[in-house]
Amino acid sequence: MYEMQSFHAVGFIPVILWWLAVSIPFAIGAWFVAGRMGPSRALWVILTLVPFVNFLFYIYATFAVLL
């Protein structure tokens, strides 16, 4: 009936470009917020760019800034 599309049918490059376009503004925001959370701003920016880790970072950053 319907054939399953492979991962390559979608195209890997457009997915990566979309992910970077969405993640870079959050990384820039993390640079400014990281001053309140610890000494290493670069570490927080890198953690923001790692998939799945960035969701945990957003939760931690929200509580660190608000509390």
BELCORRA-V243750 format. One record per residue. PHI is phi in whole degrees, -180 to 180 (* if undefined). OMEGA is omega in degrees with one decimal (999 if undefined). D_LAST is the distance of its C-alpha to the last C-alpha in Angstrom with 2 decimals. Layout:
phi: {PHI;PHI}
omega: {OMEGA;OMEGA}
d_last: {D_LAST;D_LAST}
This chain:
phi: {*;-108;-93;-75;-82;-80;-63;-76;-68;-75;101;-78;-63;-62;-67;-65;-64;-65;-61;-66;-63;-84;-80;-63;-61;-68;-66;-65;-64;-65;-61;-76;-79;-65;-62;-86;-103;169;-75;-102;-70;-62;-62;-66;-66;-64;-64;-68;-83;-81;-61;71;-72;-64;-65;-66;-63;-62;-66;-63;-64;-61;-72;-67;-78;-79;-96}
omega: {177.5;177.7;176.7;176.7;179.0;179.6;-177.5;179.1;-180.0;-178.2;-175.5;-177.1;178.0;178.9;178.7;179.4;177.2;179.8;178.5;-179.9;178.9;-173.6;-175.1;175.7;176.8;177.6;177.0;176.0;178.1;178.3;-178.9;-178.4;-173.5;177.3;179.6;-172.1;-178.9;-173.9;-172.7;178.2;-178.0;178.6;-179.9;177.9;179.3;178.0;177.7;-177.9;-179.1;179.9;-179.4;176.2;-176.5;177.0;176.8;177.9;-179.0;177.7;179.5;-179.0;178.6;-180.0;179.7;-178.6;-176.2;-177.3;999}
d_last: {54.92;51.75;51.08;47.71;46.47;45.62;42.50;44.61;45.73;42.39;42.30;39.84;39.61;38.47;35.70;34.45;34.74;32.78;30.02;29.85;29.96;26.92;24.93;25.59;23.62;20.52;21.29;21.59;18.21;16.77;18.62;16.80;13.24;14.22;14.46;10.79;11.03;14.35;17.86;19.60;19.15;22.34;21.21;18.24;20.77;23.28;20.98;20.25;24.04;24.82;25.42;23.52;21.12;19.64;18.50;16.54;15.11;14.04;12.19;10.52;9.87;8.38;5.67;5.55;5.74;3.79;0.00}
